[in-house]
Amino acid sequence: MKIALITGSAGLVGSEAVSFFADKFDRIIGIDNNYREVLFGANASIEWNLKRIQSLYQNYAHYSIDIRDKKSLEGLYKEFSTDIELIVHTAAQPSHDWAAKDPFTDFSINANGTLNLLEMTRLHCPEAVFIFTSTNTLIRTFMNKVAISRNA
Ligand SMILES: NC(=O)c1ccc[n+]([C@@H]2O[C@H](COP(=O)([O-])OP(=O)(O)OC[C@H]3O[C@@H](n4cnc5c(N)ncnc54)[C@H](O)[C@@H]3O)[C@@H](O)[C@H]2O)c1
């Protein structure tokens, strides 16, 4: 079975990736824990978009896992193993303001969460293609800290 694993699957970029890959793989595994709602409030909830992709794509399976939760990720990767041929990693804390306000949460999602996915891929499906959509949040976090200390 050919599987594409898409993180942040009910977010803006992730849900477009689901639409694009749904007819190219036997199964799409989506990971998204609706952290978007925690970050940006009820109006930013993924629920409507999740319902939309679930109704459009019968081969879509959703997992409400936090990408910082290594144990849950490991269970998923062990279950599907080398059937996973593609990972599109879009789960993220994407806000500049949030990165400045709470760099530890930002780092834990964008850096540690990404490392979890890379390591699970290396251990369980090393031949899979890994697409990472993140832009420059880590650099932004660092630059914000420099700016804050300069202005102090
Ligand atoms: N939107 C753009 O125009 C754009 C452009 C270039 C790059 N990017 C990058 O693409 C990535 C995704 O951006 P987006 O606009 O789709 O953001 P988004 O907020 O719409 O989607 C991110 C998804 O990740 C989920 N998520 C957040 N933390 C999670 C966690 N700990 N565990 C599981 N799921 C979690 C959220 O619930 C959300 O649905 C970001 O890294 C962003 O910097 C976005």
The ligand as a Tripos MOL2 file, in Angstrom:
@<TRIPOS>MOLECULE
LIG
   44    48     1     0     0
SMALL
NO_CHARGES

@<TRIPOS>ATOM
      1 N1          0.5860   29.9750    4.4340 N.am      1 LIG1
      2 C1          1.5780   30.3610    3.6500 C.2       1 LIG1
      3 O1          1.4370   31.2140    2.7580 O.2       1 LIG1
      4 C2          2.9530   29.7280    3.7970 C.ar      1 LIG1
      5 C3          3.9370   30.0230    2.8830 C.ar      1 LIG1
      6 C4          5.2020   29.4240    3.0070 C.ar      1 LIG1
      7 C5          5.4530   28.5740    4.0620 C.ar      1 LIG1
      8 N2          4.5000   28.3190    4.9580 N.ar      1 LIG1
      9 C6          4.8530   27.4380    6.0590 C.3       1 LIG1
     10 O2          4.0450   26.2670    5.9520 O.3       1 LIG1
     11 C7          3.7540   25.7830    7.2660 C.3       1 LIG1
     12 C8          2.2420   25.6690    7.4310 C.3       1 LIG1
     13 O3          1.6590   26.9570    7.2810 O.3       1 LIG1
     14 P1          0.0780   27.1440    7.2070 P.3       1 LIG1
     15 O4         -0.1580   28.5040    6.6680 O.co2     1 LIG1
     16 O5         -0.5530   25.9570    6.5310 O.co2     1 LIG1
     17 O6         -0.3050   27.1320    8.7660 O.3       1 LIG1
     18 P2         -1.6690   26.6080    9.4330 P.3       1 LIG1
     19 O7         -1.6830   27.1890   10.8090 O.co2     1 LIG1
     20 O8         -2.8420   26.8680    8.5530 O.co2     1 LIG1
     21 O9         -1.4440   25.0300    9.4810 O.3       1 LIG1
     22 C9         -0.6100   24.4090   10.4220 C.3       1 LIG1
     23 C10        -1.3820   23.2510   11.0240 C.3       1 LIG1
     24 O10        -0.5160   22.5870   11.9400 O.3       1 LIG1
     25 C11        -1.3020   22.1670   13.0480 C.3       1 LIG1
     26 N3         -0.4100   22.0540   14.2140 N.ar      1 LIG1
     27 C12         0.2160   23.0750   14.8720 C.ar      1 LIG1
     28 N4          0.9310   22.5950   15.8780 N.ar      1 LIG1
     29 C13         0.7520   21.2510   15.8640 C.ar      1 LIG1
     30 C14         1.2640   20.2110   16.6790 C.ar      1 LIG1
     31 N5          2.0750   20.4620   17.7320 N.pl3     1 LIG1
     32 N6          0.9190   18.9370   16.3960 N.ar      1 LIG1
     33 C15         0.0870   18.6660   15.3420 C.ar      1 LIG1
     34 N7         -0.4330   19.6280   14.5370 N.ar      1 LIG1
     35 C16        -0.0990   20.8960   14.8060 C.ar      1 LIG1
     36 C17        -2.3490   23.2660   13.2360 C.3       1 LIG1
     37 O11        -3.5000   22.8130   13.9310 O.3       1 LIG1
     38 C18        -2.6300   23.6880   11.8050 C.3       1 LIG1
     39 O12        -3.7850   23.0640   11.2730 O.3       1 LIG1
     40 C19         4.4170   26.7750    8.2500 C.3       1 LIG1
     41 O13         5.6930   26.2740    8.6060 O.3       1 LIG1
     42 C20         4.5620   28.0410    7.4390 C.3       1 LIG1
     43 O14         5.6510   28.8410    7.8830 O.3       1 LIG1
     44 C21         3.2520   28.8610    4.8520 C.ar      1 LIG1
@<TRIPOS>BOND
     1     1     2 1
     2     2     3 2
     3     2     4 1
     4     4     5 ar
     5     4    44 ar
     6     5     6 ar
     7     6     7 ar
     8     7     8 ar
     9     8     9 1
    10     8    44 ar
    11     9    10 1
    12     9    42 1
    13    10    11 1
    14    11    12 1
    15    11    40 1
    16    12    13 1
    17    13    14 1
    18    14    15 2
    19    14    16 1
    20    14    17 1
    21    17    18 1
    22    18    19 2
    23    18    20 1
    24    18    21 1
    25    21    22 1
    26    22    23 1
    27    23    24 1
    28    23    38 1
    29    24    25 1
    30    25    26 1
    31    25    36 1
    32    26    27 ar
    33    26    35 ar
    34    27    28 ar
    35    28    29 ar
    36    29    30 ar
    37    29    35 ar
    38    30    31 1
    39    30    32 ar
    40    32    33 ar
    41    33    34 ar
    42    34    35 ar
    43    36    37 1
    44    36    38 1
    45    38    39 1
    46    40    41 1
    47    40    42 1
    48    42    43 1
@<TRIPOS>SUBSTRUCTURE
     1 LIG1         1 GROUP 0 **** ****
